[in-house]
Amino acid sequence: MTDEQRSHISRRARLEAAKTAYLAIPSSLKSGGEDAVLEQARRYFSHLKIGAYRGEFENSADWRENFDSYIADVDCLIVACDSSRLVGKGVLREIKAAKKAQTLIVLFKVDDEQHRMFFGYEKTGAKQARLKKRSERIRQMDEP
C-alpha cells in the first residue's frame, strides 16, 4: 500500500483490511504471561496473523537491529496495555518505528478487551510514558 493510499483510507478500514500484526507487550504485562496476552489478542483480532517478540526475534540484539524493517512489513502494531496505559522504553521504540513506517497503531486494553486508535503519548518519567487514545471505542470486528 502506498503512502497516498494509506492517507485516504480510514483507520477502521485499514484495521479491517489488515492481515498481519505485531503485538507490543509492556514488561508490566509480561509478568502475567506473554503467551496469555498473545492468545487474548489473537482471539480478539481473529482476522490477523499476530507475531510477538519471543516468536519473531532471537534476542534483544536481533530486535534492535531488525525491528524497523520488520514493522514496515506488517499492517498493524497492536500495543497491549492495562487501564493505566503505561509503557516503557522498548514499547515506545516500537511505536516510534511504526509511526515512521506509517504502520497502523492500535491500543488493546487487556483488562476489558477493548481496542482504541492510538493518539500519541505523554512522558511520565525517564523510562515510561502514558499512551493517549481516541475517546471512542472501535467496535470489535464481529460486532454489527
N, C-alpha and C positions, 0 to 999 in steps of 0.2 A: 504494500500500500504506500503510495507516495505521500509526501507532506501535504500537498494540496488536497488530496482525497481525505486525509485524516481531519483536516480543519473543517470540512463541510459535513462530516458525519457526527451526529450527537454522541455523547459519551455512552448513553444507554445502547444505542445501535452498535457502537464499537464493542461493548461488552457482549451483546447478544451474538455478534458475528465472530467473536474471538474463539480460537481453537486451543491455544496454548497459554500457559501462565506460569509464573514463578511465585512461590509463596515465601514472603519475608516474615520470619518469626523472631520477635524480640526475645532476648535471653530470659526475660521475666516469665514468658510463656513456655519456654523450653523446659523449665524445671518440672512442669506438669506432664511433659512428654511431647517431644516434637512430632512423633508419629501420630499421636492423638489429634493434635492440631491439624496436621496434614489430612488425616482421614475426615475430620469435620469439614474442612474446606472442600475436599473432593466430593463429599455428599451434597454440600450446599451448591457448589458450582459444578454440577454433574456433567455439563456440556464441555468442560475444559479438561485438557490433559495438563495436570499441575505437577511441577517439579519443585524441589526444595533443596536447601544447601547440602544436606547429607547425601542425597541421591545424585546430585549434579556436579559436585566438586570433591576432589580428593582430600584437600586440606585448605587452611586459610591462605597459604601462598598461591595455590591454584585459583581460589576465589578472587583474591586481589588482582591477579594477572588476567583472568579471563571473564570476570563478571560483566564488564562493559559490553563486550561483543556478544555474550550470552543474552543479556537483557534486550539487546537490539533485535534479537531473533524471535522473541516471544511477543504475543499480542497484549499481554496484561501482566502487571505486577500487582499481586494481592498482598496487602500488608495486614497481617493478623495483629489484633490488639485487644486489650480488655477495655473496660469502661474508662480507665484513666487515660488511654491513648498515648502513653509514654513509650518512647522507643530510644534505643541507644545509637552509638556512632555507626555500627555496622548496618543497621536498617536505614539510617539516614544516607549512608553512602549508596545503598541500593536504590533509594528513592531518587537521589540526585542523578544517578546513572540512567534510570528510567525516564526522568524528565528530559535529560539530554537526548535520549534516543526517541523521544516523543511516544513512549510506550504508555498505554492507559494505566492509571494507578487507581486501585480500589481499596478502601479500608474494609476489613472484615472483623467485626466485633464477635469474638468467640463466645463471650458470656451470654449473649442473647441472639446469636446467629442472624445478624443484620449486616448489610453492606451499604456503604455510602461512598460517594465520589470524594476523592482526595481533594483538599483545598489548600494545602500548604502545611507549614508547621511553624511553631514558635519555640525558640530555645528556652529551656528551663534550667540550664546549667551547662557546664563544660562538656558533659558526656551524655546528655539526653535532651530530648525535645518532646513537645506535645503536638500530636497531629491535629490539624483542623479538618473539619468535614463540612460538606454541604448540609444544610438544615433538613432537607427532605430525604427520606429513605427511598432507595430504588427498590421496587418490588422484586421479590425472588423470581427467578426465571420461570417457574411453573405457576405463578400466581396469575390470575386473569388481569 
